[in-house]
Amino acid sequence: MTNYLEFEKSLAEIEGKAEELRAMARKSEGMDVEKEAAALDKKADGMLRDLYKNLTPWQKTQVARHPDRPHCRDYVEALFDEYTPLAGDRNFADDHAVMGGLARLNDRPVMVIGHEKGNDTRTRIERNFGMARPEGYRKAIRLMEMASRFGMPVVTLVDTPGAYPGKGAEERGQSEAIARSTQMCLRLRVPMVSVVIGEGGSGGAVAFATANRVAMLEHSIYSVISPEGCASILWKDADKMREAAEALRLTAQDLRKLGVIDRIITEPLGGAQRAPQDAIASVGQEIAAMLDELSQLDEAALLDDRRKKFLDMGSKGLAA
């Protein structure tokens, strides 16, 4: 069953009518509705193209949060071989909002780390909706240190509304854990690439995305705060999230112009949720290409490349 977003209501009606016709034909032998259904399919395809041609920042936010969008676990299972999960921060607990471990990408040993939101009510609660606690970031630090020690590139998949802001998380040093994870990214002596596959929210995302190369899926978002949070602070009204989304410059297209990210990965028509395997394959190709590019650099060049990237960040496109 397709989950339609708010701005896709008209599309839902057309596709629903086509499906109704086909359902009627299956129940009534000899009833031929294929011509009418095909006409509706053609109309729906045109409508889908028009809808996704010029999405607003708020609409892109909705697409980035779509429940059927492929998540970190889907990418790991489809793209990486010999995945061996590693758990725990060796201090407090294992945070299920963060998954990671040893794997192979096209026979290249890598350390893959990412936020996992879950795909149904049970797993979303178990994964805390992708909002990591301090132990999640400390687990990531441990895995990055291991990768650096053994000379393995680090691949991170970012998909979080932000770090978990709960009382316990703050008591256990949430801000310090995020800062140290970001610091570890900058100190890595191996190539590091990051892909924002859905939401890239605040420091919770930066702690995984301070990489040599950062890519975003076409309809993903990356921002210092959610549109709703921004609207609540600036206008004291969360309903102004559309205006906030415009002001935040959170789309992949805006961030590419500013030099915050390096690549935009094209999504299937209608978003990654409509053709998950195609979206996953595209991400895999881009990760491999970025790692190939970075494999030409020695340790000193990798560190310098990463440092320069973040010192220059935001300087592009400011005149515009």
Backbone hydrogen bonds, N-H to C=O, Kabsch-Sander energy under -0.5 kcal/mol:
donor,donor_aa,acceptor,acceptor_aa,energy
4,Y,2,T,-0.7
8,E,5,L,-1.7
9,K,6,E,-1.1
12,A,8,E,-2.4
13,E,9,K,-1.7
14,I,10,S,-1.6
15,E,11,L,-2.6
16,G,12,A,-2.2
17,K,13,E,-2.0
18,A,14,I,-1.9
19,E,15,E,-1.9
20,E,16,G,-2.2
21,L,17,K,-2.3
22,R,18,A,-1.9
23,A,19,E,-2.4
24,M,20,E,-2.3
25,A,21,L,-2.1
26,R,22,R,-1.9
27,K,23,A,-1.2
28,S,24,M,-1.6
29,E,27,K,-0.6
31,M,28,S,-1.6
32,D,30,G,-0.6
33,V,31,M,-0.7
37,A,33,V,-2.9
38,A,34,E,-2.8
39,A,35,K,-1.8
40,L,36,E,-1.9
41,D,37,A,-2.5
42,K,38,A,-2.3
43,K,39,A,-2.1
44,A,40,L,-2.7
45,D,41,D,-2.5
46,G,42,K,-2.1
47,M,43,K,-2.2
48,L,44,A,-2.7
49,R,45,D,-2.2
50,D,46,G,-2.2
51,L,47,M,-2.6
52,Y,48,L,-2.2
53,K,49,R,-0.6
53,K,50,D,-0.6
54,N,50,D,-0.7
60,K,56,T,-2.4
61,T,57,P,-1.8
62,Q,58,W,-1.9
63,V,59,Q,-2.2
64,A,60,K,-2.8
65,R,61,T,-1.3
66,H,63,V,-1.6
69,R,66,H,-1.6
72,C,115,H,-0.6
74,D,71,H,-0.7
75,Y,71,H,-1.8
76,V,72,C,-2.6
77,E,73,R,-2.5
78,A,74,D,-1.7
79,L,75,Y,-2.8
80,F,76,V,-1.7
81,D,104,R,-2.8
84,T,102,L,-3.2
86,L,100,G,-2.8
89,D,93,A,-1.1
95,D,93,A,-0.6
96,H,94,D,-0.7
98,V,95,D,-1.3
99,M,114,G,-2.7
101,G,112,V,-2.2
102,L,84,T,-1.7
103,A,110,V,-2.2
104,R,81,D,-2.3
105,L,108,R,-2.5
106,N,104,R,-0.5
108,R,105,L,-1.6
110,V,103,A,-2.8
111,M,153,P,-2.6
112,V,101,G,-2.4
112,V,110,V,-0.6
113,I,155,V,-2.6
114,G,99,M,-2.7
115,H,157,L,-1.9
116,E,97,A,-2.4
124,R,120,D,-2.7
125,I,121,T,-2.0
126,E,122,R,-2.3
127,R,123,T,-2.6
128,N,125,I,-1.0
129,F,124,R,-2.5
130,G,116,E,-0.6
130,G,127,R,-1.5
131,M,128,N,-2.0
132,A,130,G,-0.8
136,G,133,R,-1.4
137,Y,133,R,-1.4
138,R,134,P,-2.3
139,K,135,E,-1.8
140,A,136,G,-2.0
141,I,137,Y,-2.2
142,R,138,R,-2.1
143,L,139,K,-2.2
144,M,140,A,-2.6
145,E,141,I,-2.6
146,M,142,R,-1.9
147,A,143,L,-2.4
148,S,144,M,-2.5
149,R,145,E,-2.2
150,F,146,M,-1.9
151,G,147,A,-0.6
151,G,148,S,-0.6
152,M,147,A,-2.6
154,V,191,P,-2.6
155,V,111,M,-2.9
156,T,193,V,-2.4
157,L,113,I,-2.2
158,V,156,T,-0.5
158,V,195,V,-2.7
160,T,199,E,-2.4
164,Y,132,A,-2.6
170,E,166,G,-2.1
171,E,167,K,-2.4
172,R,168,G,-1.7
173,G,170,E,-1.4
174,Q,169,A,-1.0
177,A,173,G,-2.4
178,I,174,Q,-2.3
179,A,175,S,-2.5
180,R,176,E,-2.5
181,S,177,A,-2.0
182,T,178,I,-2.3
183,Q,179,A,-2.4
184,M,180,R,-2.4
185,C,181,S,-2.0
186,L,182,T,-1.8
187,R,183,Q,-1.4
188,L,184,M,-1.0
188,L,185,C,-0.7
193,V,154,V,-2.4
194,S,213,R,-2.5
195,V,156,T,-2.3
196,V,215,A,-2.7
197,I,158,V,-2.1
197,I,195,V,-0.9
198,G,158,V,-1.0
200,G,221,I,-1.3
201,G,160,T,-1.7
201,G,199,E,-0.5
202,S,200,G,-0.7
202,S,223,S,-3.3
204,G,201,G,-0.6
205,A,201,G,-0.8
205,A,202,S,-1.6
206,V,202,S,-1.9
207,A,203,G,-2.2
208,F,205,A,-1.9
209,A,205,A,-1.2
210,T,206,V,-0.7
211,A,209,A,-1.9
212,N,192,M,-1.4
213,R,192,M,-1.4
215,A,194,S,-2.9
216,M,263,R,-1.9
217,L,196,V,-2.3
218,E,265,I,-2.6
220,S,217,L,-2.1
221,I,198,G,-2.3
222,Y,250,L,-1.9
223,S,200,G,-2.9
230,C,226,S,-2.7
231,A,227,P,-2.5
232,S,228,E,-2.1
233,I,229,G,-1.7
234,L,230,C,-2.9
235,W,231,A,-2.2
236,K,231,A,-0.6
237,D,231,A,-1.5
240,K,237,D,-1.8
241,M,238,A,-0.9
242,R,239,D,-0.5
244,A,240,K,-2.0
245,A,241,M,-2.6
246,E,242,R,-1.7
247,A,243,E,-2.0
248,L,244,A,-2.2
249,R,245,A,-0.6
249,R,246,E,-0.7
250,L,245,A,-0.7
252,A,220,S,-0.7
255,L,251,T,-2.4
256,R,252,A,-2.1
257,K,253,Q,-1.5
258,L,254,D,-1.7
259,G,255,L,-0.6
259,G,256,R,-0.7
260,V,255,L,-2.1
261,I,255,L,-1.1
262,D,214,V,-3.5
263,R,214,V,-1.3
265,I,216,M,-3.0
266,T,264,I,-0.6
271,G,268,P,-2.3
274,R,271,G,-1.8
275,A,271,G,-0.7
278,D,275,A,-0.5
279,A,275,A,-2.0
280,I,276,P,-2.7
281,A,277,Q,-2.2
282,S,278,D,-2.1
283,V,279,A,-2.1
284,G,280,I,-2.4
285,Q,281,A,-2.1
286,E,282,S,-2.0
287,I,283,V,-2.6
288,A,284,G,-2.3
289,A,285,Q,-2.1
290,M,286,E,-2.5
291,L,287,I,-2.4
292,D,288,A,-2.2
293,E,289,A,-2.0
294,L,290,M,-2.1
295,S,291,L,-1.7
296,Q,293,E,-0.9
297,L,294,L,-1.9
302,L,298,D,-2.5
303,L,299,E,-2.1
304,D,300,A,-2.3
305,D,301,A,-2.7
306,R,302,L,-2.2
307,R,303,L,-2.4
308,K,304,D,-2.7
309,K,305,D,-2.0
310,F,306,R,-1.7
311,L,307,R,-1.8
312,D,308,K,-2.2
313,M,309,K,-0.5
314,G,258,L,-1.3
315,S,312,D,-2.2
316,K,258,L,-0.9
318,L,315,S,-0.7
